[in-house]
Amino acid sequence: MQPKGARLIPISSVADERQPVTAGRRPKLLDRLREALRSRHYSRRTEQTYCSWVKRFIHFHNLRHPEEMAEPEINAFLTHLAVKEKVSASTQNQALSALLFLYRHAIGRDIGDLGNVIRARKPKRLPVVMTRDEVKSVLSQLNGDKWLMASLMYGAGLRLMECLRLRVQDIDFSRNEITVRDGKGAKDRITMLPESLRSPLNDHLRKVKAIHKKDLDAGWGRVQMPMALDRKYPNAPADWCWQWVFPQEKRWKNRKTAEEGRHHTHETILQRAVKEAVNKTNVVKHVGCHTFRHSFATHLLEVGYDIRTIQELMGHKDVSTTMVYTHVLSKGGQGVQSPIDGL
C-alpha cells in the first residue's frame, strides 16, 4: 500500500543510461547522479555501484520517487538489508553512502538523523596469506603475460586494477621503481620494481611496442587518457609512454565511428587464470588475485621490515590497516614462539 499522495515513477525515468538529456528538460535522476559523481572525479566503478543501489532503493519502495522519501524510508531500506538480506557491514555502509550522495548532491537535500537503523555486524576477518612455497607453486602454473602480472602483484604489492592500469611511463628501470597512479582513494604512490622481473618486463615491453607500432601503421594506436588530457595534448594518446603495459590482445571497434583501439587487459582474464592455476596445485586456501598482495605484506614483515615502510608500499591511509598482517605471520600469533617448541 502506497502512502497517500506518493508519486510513482517508471523506473526508466531514473535508470535509462542511454537516453540523452533533451535541452530545456530537467535531467533524469540517475543522469543527475552520474553528473554529480563525474564532476567530483569518482571512479566509473563507484558510479555503477551507486546507481545500482539507488535503483534497489527505488524498487524496494515500489517505484516511489526518492524526492518523495526521506529518513524513514532510508532507515527501512538499510534495516531490510541487515535483517532480511543479511548483508555484511561494508555492503550496508556502501548502500548508505550511495543514498547520502544521492540526496546531498543530486537531489540537494541533507539527510538528518536516521533513527534506530539496525546495523549489520562487522566481523573481524584475517586476510588469506600464502606461504612462499605456495606462491611459487601457483606462479609456476602461469605463463606469459599472466605470469608477469601475477608476479608484479606479489613482487610489488599491487592491487589487481593497479597492475592492469600500469602505463609504460610508470615503470622506471633506472630507479627500480613502479609509480602507481590514481590508486585507491585517488592516491599516487611508489613501490619497488623487483630485480628478478626487470628482464621479463623488458622483453614483454619490446613485444608490446611492436604491437603498438603495427597499430600506428594501421592508423590507430591511441589509448584513453586520464582527466581528458587528450584535449590538452592531442598527440599524447599515440605516444609510447602512455600505452598500457598489458594491452588487450584484440583491438576494440566502435561500430558507429569505425574507430579501433586497445584497452588494458580485462580483470576477469587474470582472475580466471589465477583460479585455474590454484586448482592445479595442492593449495587448499581460498586464493585470488588480492591474495598476492596480502602475501607481499606478510612476507616483508616476516623478514623484519618495519610496519611504516610496508604501509607506504601498500598505500594504506592508516597504519592500523597494515597491522592486520601481524596476525597472520608464519611464526604464530603476534610472532611469539610457542613454549612447547623449546622443549
C-alpha positions as CSV (number, residue, x, y, z in Angstrom):
1,M,0.0,0.0,0.0
2,Q,1.5,3.3,-1.1
3,P,1.3,6.4,1.2
4,K,-1.4,8.8,0.2
5,G,-0.1,11.3,-2.3
6,A,3.0,9.4,-3.0
7,R,4.4,9.9,-6.5
8,L,5.1,6.8,-8.5
9,I,7.6,6.8,-11.3
10,P,8.5,4.4,-14.1
11,I,12.0,3.1,-13.3
12,S,13.0,4.1,-16.9
13,S,12.7,7.7,-15.8
14,V,15.6,7.3,-13.4
15,A,17.5,4.3,-14.9
16,D,17.9,4.8,-18.6
17,E,21.5,5.5,-19.1
18,R,21.4,5.5,-22.9
19,Q,18.7,8.1,-23.3
20,P,20.1,11.6,-24.0
21,V,19.0,14.6,-21.9
22,T,16.8,16.8,-24.0
23,A,17.7,20.5,-23.9
24,G,15.2,22.5,-21.8
25,R,14.1,19.5,-19.8
26,R,15.3,18.6,-16.3
27,P,17.8,15.7,-16.4
28,K,16.5,12.4,-15.0
29,L,17.5,11.4,-11.6
30,L,20.3,8.9,-12.5
31,D,21.6,11.4,-15.1
32,R,21.9,14.0,-12.3
33,L,23.6,11.4,-10.0
34,R,26.1,10.4,-12.7
35,E,26.9,14.0,-13.5
36,A,27.5,14.7,-9.8
37,L,29.8,11.7,-9.5
38,R,31.8,12.5,-12.6
39,S,32.2,16.2,-11.7
40,R,33.8,15.0,-8.4
41,H,36.0,12.6,-10.2
42,Y,34.6,9.4,-8.7
43,S,35.6,6.2,-10.5
44,R,33.4,4.6,-13.1
45,R,33.0,1.6,-10.8
46,T,31.8,3.7,-8.0
47,E,29.3,5.3,-10.4
48,Q,28.0,2.0,-11.4
49,T,27.7,0.8,-7.8
50,Y,25.9,3.9,-6.6
51,C,23.4,3.8,-9.4
52,S,22.7,0.2,-8.7
53,W,22.0,1.0,-5.0
54,V,19.6,3.8,-6.0
55,K,17.7,1.5,-8.3
56,R,17.4,-1.1,-5.5
57,F,16.2,1.6,-3.1
58,I,13.5,2.7,-5.5
59,H,12.4,-0.8,-6.2
60,F,12.2,-1.6,-2.5
61,H,9.7,1.2,-2.0
62,N,7.6,0.2,-5.0
63,L,9.0,2.8,-7.5
64,R,8.3,5.8,-5.3
65,H,10.4,8.8,-6.3
66,P,13.4,9.5,-3.9
67,E,12.4,13.2,-3.7
68,E,9.1,12.0,-2.0
69,M,11.1,9.9,0.6
70,A,13.5,10.8,3.4
71,E,15.0,9.4,6.6
72,P,12.3,6.8,7.5
73,E,12.4,5.2,4.0
74,I,16.3,5.1,4.1
75,N,16.1,3.6,7.6
76,A,13.7,0.9,6.4
77,F,15.8,0.0,3.4
78,L,19.1,-0.2,5.5
79,T,17.3,-2.3,8.2
80,H,15.9,-4.6,5.5
81,L,19.4,-5.2,4.1
82,A,20.8,-6.2,7.5
83,V,17.8,-8.2,8.8
84,K,16.3,-9.9,5.7
85,E,19.2,-10.0,3.2
86,K,21.9,-10.4,5.9
87,V,24.4,-8.3,4.1
88,S,27.8,-7.5,5.5
89,A,28.5,-4.3,7.4
90,S,30.6,-3.0,4.5
91,T,27.8,-3.6,2.0
92,Q,25.3,-1.8,4.2
93,N,27.7,1.1,4.6
94,Q,28.1,1.2,0.8
95,A,24.4,1.4,0.3
96,L,24.2,4.2,2.9
97,S,27.0,6.1,1.2
98,A,25.2,5.9,-2.2
99,L,21.9,7.2,-0.8
100,L,23.6,10.0,1.1
101,F,25.4,11.1,-2.0
102,L,22.1,10.9,-4.0
103,Y,20.3,13.2,-1.6
104,R,23.1,15.7,-1.0
105,H,24.4,16.1,-4.5
106,A,21.7,15.0,-6.9
107,I,18.5,16.0,-5.1
108,G,20.1,18.8,-3.0
109,R,18.8,17.8,0.5
110,D,20.8,16.8,3.5
111,I,19.7,13.7,5.4
112,G,19.3,14.1,9.2
113,D,19.0,11.5,11.9
114,L,18.2,8.1,10.6
115,G,16.9,6.9,13.9
116,N,17.4,3.3,15.1
117,V,18.9,1.7,12.0
118,I,19.8,-2.0,12.6
119,R,23.4,-2.2,11.7
120,A,25.0,-5.3,10.2
121,R,27.6,-6.8,12.5
122,K,31.1,-6.1,11.3
123,P,33.2,-9.2,11.7
124,K,37.0,-9.2,12.2
125,R,38.5,-11.1,9.3
126,L,42.1,-12.1,8.8
127,P,43.5,-12.0,5.3
128,V,44.3,-15.2,3.4
129,V,48.0,-15.4,3.0
130,M,50.1,-18.0,1.1
131,T,53.5,-19.3,2.1
132,R,56.4,-18.6,-0.2
133,D,56.3,-22.2,-1.5
134,E,52.6,-21.8,-2.2
135,V,53.2,-18.6,-4.1
136,K,56.0,-20.3,-6.1
137,S,53.7,-23.2,-6.8
138,V,50.8,-21.0,-8.1
139,L,53.1,-18.8,-10.2
140,S,54.7,-22.0,-11.8
141,Q,51.2,-22.8,-13.3
142,L,51.0,-19.4,-15.1
143,N,52.9,-18.3,-18.2
144,G,53.4,-15.4,-20.4
145,D,51.9,-12.0,-19.5
146,K,49.6,-13.7,-16.9
147,W,52.7,-14.9,-15.0
148,L,54.2,-11.4,-15.3
149,M,51.0,-9.7,-14.0
150,A,50.7,-12.1,-11.0
151,S,54.4,-11.8,-10.3
152,L,54.1,-8.0,-10.2
153,M,51.1,-8.2,-7.8
154,Y,53.1,-10.3,-5.4
155,G,56.5,-8.7,-6.0
156,A,55.3,-5.1,-5.7
157,G,52.2,-5.4,-3.6
158,L,49.9,-4.1,-6.4
159,R,46.1,-4.4,-6.4
160,L,44.6,-6.1,-9.4
161,M,43.4,-3.0,-11.2
162,E,46.6,-1.1,-10.3
163,C,48.6,-3.8,-12.1
164,L,46.3,-3.8,-15.2
165,R,46.3,0.0,-15.5
166,L,50.0,0.4,-15.5
167,R,51.3,2.6,-18.3
168,V,54.8,2.3,-19.9
169,Q,55.9,5.6,-18.2
170,D,55.0,4.2,-14.8
171,I,57.9,1.7,-14.9
172,D,61.3,3.3,-14.0
173,F,64.0,0.8,-14.7
174,S,66.8,3.2,-13.8
175,R,65.4,3.7,-10.2
176,N,63.9,0.2,-9.9
177,E,60.5,1.9,-9.1
178,I,56.9,1.5,-10.1
179,T,54.6,4.5,-9.8
180,V,51.0,3.6,-9.0
181,R,48.8,6.4,-10.4
182,D,45.3,7.1,-9.1
183,G,45.3,4.2,-6.7
184,K,42.6,3.5,-4.1
185,G,41.4,6.8,-2.7
186,A,42.8,8.7,-5.7
187,K,46.3,8.5,-4.3
188,D,49.6,8.0,-6.1
189,R,52.4,6.0,-4.5
190,I,55.8,4.5,-5.4
191,T,56.7,0.9,-4.9
192,M,59.6,-1.3,-5.9
193,L,60.3,-2.9,-9.2
194,P,61.6,-6.4,-8.3
195,E,65.0,-7.1,-9.7
196,S,64.0,-10.6,-10.9
197,L,61.2,-9.1,-13.0
198,R,63.4,-6.4,-14.8
199,S,64.4,-8.7,-17.7
200,P,61.0,-10.4,-18.3
201,L,59.3,-7.0,-18.1
202,N,61.8,-5.5,-20.6
203,D,61.1,-8.4,-23.0
204,H,57.4,-8.0,-22.6
205,L,57.5,-4.3,-23.3
206,R,59.5,-4.9,-26.5
207,K,56.7,-7.1,-27.8
208,V,54.1,-4.5,-26.7
209,K,56.0,-1.8,-28.5
210,A,56.0,-3.8,-31.7
211,I,52.2,-4.3,-31.4
212,H,51.8,-0.5,-30.8
213,K,53.9,0.2,-34.0
214,K,51.6,-2.0,-36.0
215,D,48.6,-0.3,-34.6
216,L,50.1,3.1,-35.6
217,D,50.8,1.9,-39.1
218,A,47.2,0.8,-39.4
219,G,46.1,4.3,-38.4
220,W,45.2,3.6,-34.8
221,G,47.3,3.1,-31.6
222,R,45.6,5.7,-29.4
223,V,44.7,5.0,-25.8
224,Q,42.3,6.5,-23.4
225,M,43.8,9.3,-21.4
226,P,43.1,10.3,-17.8
227,M,41.4,13.5,-16.9
228,A,40.7,14.5,-20.5
229,L,44.4,15.1,-21.1
230,D,43.9,14.3,-24.8
231,R,42.3,17.7,-25.2
232,K,45.3,19.4,-23.7
233,Y,47.8,17.2,-25.5
234,P,46.1,15.9,-28.7
235,N,49.1,13.7,-29.7
236,A,49.7,12.2,-26.3
237,P,47.3,9.2,-26.7
238,A,49.5,7.8,-29.5
239,D,52.8,8.3,-27.6
240,W,54.6,5.2,-26.5
241,C,54.9,6.4,-22.9
242,W,51.1,6.5,-22.4
243,Q,50.5,3.0,-23.7
244,W,49.2,0.2,-21.4
245,V,51.8,-2.2,-20.1
246,F,49.3,-5.0,-20.5
247,P,47.1,-4.2,-23.5
248,Q,44.2,-6.3,-24.9
249,E,45.1,-9.0,-27.5
250,K,42.5,-7.7,-29.9
251,R,41.5,-4.1,-30.7
252,W,38.1,-2.9,-29.8
253,K,35.9,-1.5,-32.6
254,N,33.4,1.3,-32.4
255,R,30.6,0.4,-34.8
256,K,29.4,3.9,-35.2
257,T,32.7,5.7,-35.9
258,A,34.7,2.7,-37.1
259,E,37.4,3.7,-34.6
260,E,39.7,1.0,-33.2
261,G,42.0,0.9,-30.2
262,R,43.2,-1.2,-27.3
263,H,42.2,-1.0,-23.7
264,H,44.2,-2.8,-20.9
265,T,43.6,-6.5,-20.3
266,H,40.3,-7.2,-18.6
267,E,40.5,-8.2,-15.0
268,T,38.4,-11.3,-15.4
269,I,41.1,-12.8,-17.7
270,L,43.7,-12.7,-15.0
271,Q,41.2,-13.7,-12.3
272,R,40.3,-16.8,-14.2
273,A,43.9,-17.7,-15.0
274,V,44.8,-17.4,-11.2
275,K,41.9,-19.6,-10.2
276,E,42.8,-22.3,-12.7
277,A,46.4,-22.1,-11.6
278,V,45.4,-22.6,-7.9
279,N,43.2,-25.6,-8.9
280,K,46.3,-27.3,-10.5
281,T,48.3,-27.0,-7.2
282,N,47.9,-28.5,-3.8
283,V,47.0,-25.1,-2.3
284,V,43.7,-25.6,-0.4
285,K,43.3,-21.9,0.6
286,H,40.8,-19.5,-1.0
287,V,43.3,-17.8,-3.2
288,G,42.5,-14.9,-5.6
289,C,44.5,-12.1,-7.2
290,H,44.4,-10.0,-4.0
291,T,46.0,-12.8,-2.0
292,F,49.3,-12.0,-3.7
293,R,49.1,-8.5,-2.2
294,H,48.4,-9.9,1.2
295,S,51.3,-12.3,0.9
296,F,53.6,-9.5,-0.2
297,A,53.0,-7.5,3.0
298,T,53.1,-10.5,5.3
299,H,56.4,-11.8,3.9
300,L,58.0,-8.4,4.2
301,L,57.0,-8.4,7.9
302,E,58.4,-11.9,8.4
303,V,61.9,-10.8,7.2
304,G,61.9,-7.7,9.5
305,Y,60.8,-4.7,7.5
306,D,59.2,-2.1,9.7
307,I,55.4,-1.5,9.6
308,R,55.6,2.1,8.4
309,T,57.7,1.1,5.3
310,I,55.2,-1.6,4.4
311,Q,52.3,0.9,5.0
312,E,53.9,3.3,2.4
313,L,54.4,0.5,-0.1
314,M,50.9,-0.8,0.3
315,G,49.4,2.7,0.1
316,H,47.4,2.3,3.3
317,K,46.0,5.5,4.8
318,D,46.2,4.3,8.4
319,V,48.9,2.1,9.9
320,S,46.1,0.1,11.7
321,T,45.2,-1.3,8.3
322,T,48.7,-2.6,7.8
323,M,48.8,-4.0,11.3
324,V,46.4,-6.8,10.4
325,Y,49.2,-8.6,8.8
326,T,51.0,-9.0,12.1
327,H,48.2,-11.5,13.0
328,V,49.0,-13.9,10.1
329,L,52.8,-14.2,10.4
330,S,54.0,-17.8,10.0
331,K,55.6,-17.6,13.4
332,G,52.3,-17.8,15.1
333,G,50.1,-15.3,16.9
334,Q,51.9,-11.9,17.3
335,G,55.2,-13.6,16.2
336,V,55.6,-15.3,19.6
337,Q,57.2,-18.7,19.7
338,S,55.2,-21.4,21.5
339,P,56.9,-22.7,24.7
340,I,56.4,-26.3,23.6
341,D,58.8,-25.6,20.7
342,G,61.5,-25.1,23.2
343,L,61.2,-28.4,24.9
